[in-house]
Amino acid sequence: MDGKNRKDIYPGLEVDIILKKDQRSGALTRGIVANLLTSSAFHSRGIKVRLEDGQVGRVAQIVEEDL
């Protein structure tokens, strides 16, 4: 699942984000969402979030839990 719709993302969710410094390489950083920084319902490059460790980036994908 991609991270372009705000309704799919909430605090406590595990996600992979792209940090500003990694936009060219596309390197992903995994973490837990602390809060959402994008106020619009949809963003074409991904909803911007702050992780619990303080890093800020756009959600590239939501980590699916194995059921």
Backbone as CSV, one residue per row, in Angstrom:
resi,resn,N_x,N_y,N_z,CA_x,CA_y,CA_z,C_x,C_y,C_z
1,MET,0.849,-1.180,0.000,0.000,0.000,0.000,0.892,1.240,0.000
2,ASP,0.586,2.181,-0.872,1.393,3.401,-0.922,0.895,4.405,0.128
3,GLY,1.630,5.460,0.305,1.309,6.429,1.346,0.802,7.747,0.819
4,LYS,-0.040,7.707,-0.199,-0.512,8.942,-0.825,-1.828,9.445,-0.246
5,ASN,-2.570,8.591,0.454,-3.857,8.972,1.036,-3.714,9.127,2.541
6,ARG,-4.081,10.307,3.042,-3.932,10.616,4.462,-4.756,9.673,5.350
7,LYS,-5.911,9.236,4.851,-6.802,8.377,5.646,-6.179,7.025,5.972
8,ASP,-5.154,6.603,5.207,-4.514,5.305,5.426,-3.390,5.358,6.458
9,ILE,-3.026,6.567,6.902,-1.855,6.741,7.758,-2.280,7.313,9.104
10,TYR,-1.725,6.770,10.178,-2.081,7.213,11.528,-0.897,6.969,12.466
11,PRO,-0.842,7.695,13.578,0.252,7.499,14.539,0.311,6.054,15.031
12,GLY,1.526,5.520,15.122,1.722,4.142,15.560,1.882,3.166,14.409
13,LEU,1.632,3.614,13.178,1.736,2.767,11.993,3.197,2.639,11.566
14,GLU,3.612,1.435,11.172,4.973,1.233,10.673,5.000,1.515,9.176
15,VAL,5.920,2.391,8.774,5.999,2.820,7.379,7.449,2.903,6.916
16,ASP,7.628,2.932,5.605,8.918,3.241,4.986,8.780,4.635,4.397
17,ILE,9.721,5.523,4.738,9.675,6.885,4.222,10.929,7.181,3.399
18,ILE,10.821,8.211,2.582,11.981,8.728,1.858,12.328,10.073,2.477
19,LEU,13.521,10.166,3.034,13.992,11.414,3.614,14.366,12.377,2.495
20,LYS,14.354,13.671,2.788,14.696,14.691,1.796,16.076,14.404,1.185
21,LYS,17.048,14.034,2.018,18.410,13.790,1.534,18.506,12.527,0.678
22,ASP,17.515,11.649,0.758,17.533,10.391,0.013,16.633,10.406,-1.222
23,GLN,16.085,11.560,-1.586,15.146,11.610,-2.710,15.791,11.170,-4.022
24,ARG,17.040,11.511,-4.245,17.706,11.113,-5.490,17.982,9.615,-5.524
25,SER,18.442,9.058,-4.408,18.797,7.636,-4.375,17.573,6.744,-4.177
26,GLY,16.533,7.280,-3.544,15.338,6.485,-3.277,15.474,5.566,-2.082
27,ALA,16.522,5.794,-1.266,16.735,4.954,-0.083,15.578,5.133,0.903
28,LEU,15.104,4.016,1.451,13.978,4.040,2.373,14.449,3.961,3.818
29,THR,13.698,4.607,4.693,13.947,4.571,6.127,12.687,4.052,6.787
30,ARG,12.811,3.002,7.612,11.643,2.412,8.271,11.481,2.983,9.666
31,GLY,10.233,3.214,10.039,9.967,3.726,11.376,8.489,3.745,11.691
32,ILE,8.184,4.239,12.891,6.812,4.326,13.382,6.363,5.781,13.311
33,VAL,5.173,6.023,12.749,4.645,7.383,12.599,4.339,7.977,13.967
34,ALA,4.873,9.176,14.216,4.552,9.923,15.436,3.414,10.901,15.141
35,ASN,3.545,11.672,14.041,2.449,12.551,13.629,2.516,12.860,12.141
36,LEU,1.357,13.268,11.608,1.231,13.587,10.192,1.446,15.070,10.001
37,LEU,2.228,15.427,8.978,2.544,16.828,8.719,1.805,17.386,7.505
38,THR,1.311,16.518,6.630,0.532,16.955,5.461,-0.928,17.050,5.872
39,SER,-1.553,18.205,5.604,-2.946,18.388,6.015,-3.950,17.985,4.941
40,SER,-3.509,17.934,3.666,-4.439,17.574,2.594,-4.737,16.072,2.611
41,ALA,-5.864,15.685,2.036,-6.304,14.290,2.042,-5.452,13.405,1.134
42,PHE,-4.814,14.010,0.110,-4.018,13.254,-0.859,-2.796,14.068,-1.243
43,HIS,-1.669,13.386,-1.423,-0.474,14.058,-1.948,0.204,13.102,-2.915
44,SER,0.501,13.585,-4.120,1.009,12.729,-5.191,2.378,12.107,-4.889
45,ARG,3.191,12.768,-4.061,4.515,12.216,-3.734,4.531,11.519,-2.383
46,GLY,3.403,11.460,-1.706,3.328,10.790,-0.414,3.058,11.766,0.712
47,ILE,2.344,11.302,1.713,2.018,12.114,2.880,3.279,12.316,3.715
48,LYS,3.547,13.543,4.132,4.738,13.833,4.938,4.433,13.528,6.398
49,VAL,5.343,12.795,7.041,5.166,12.401,8.438,6.453,12.629,9.223
50,ARG,6.305,12.675,10.558,7.450,12.669,11.463,7.434,11.319,12.174
51,LEU,8.577,10.644,12.156,8.691,9.360,12.836,8.944,9.582,14.326
52,GLU,8.789,8.514,15.117,9.010,8.613,16.554,10.434,9.033,16.897
53,ASP,11.397,8.740,16.006,12.792,9.136,16.270,13.097,10.553,15.782
54,GLY,12.080,11.263,15.250,12.241,12.655,14.860,12.527,12.892,13.388
55,GLN,12.788,11.842,12.617,13.066,12.011,11.184,11.778,12.362,10.436
56,VAL,11.909,13.226,9.427,10.754,13.677,8.642,10.946,13.268,7.188
57,GLY,9.892,12.725,6.589,9.945,12.346,5.183,8.564,12.010,4.665
58,ARG,8.517,11.642,3.393,7.241,11.280,2.764,7.081,9.768,2.736
59,VAL,5.879,9.309,3.033,5.609,7.874,3.080,5.708,7.280,1.688
60,ALA,6.609,6.301,1.529,6.763,5.591,0.270,5.846,4.370,0.254
61,GLN,5.778,3.684,1.399,4.891,2.528,1.493,4.579,2.236,2.955
62,ILE,3.434,1.603,3.138,3.008,1.186,4.462,3.451,-0.265,4.636
63,VAL,4.074,-0.553,5.769,4.563,-1.899,6.030,3.383,-2.776,6.426
64,GLU,3.146,-3.803,5.627,2.032,-4.716,5.882,2.419,-5.712,6.962
65,GLU,1.530,-5.916,7.915,1.789,-6.901,8.961,1.438,-8.281,8.444
66,ASP,2.242,-9.263,8.811,1.950,-10.639,8.430,0.882,-11.184,9.373
67,LEU,-0.210,-11.633,8.797,-1.317,-12.173,9.615,-1.313,-13.675,9.594
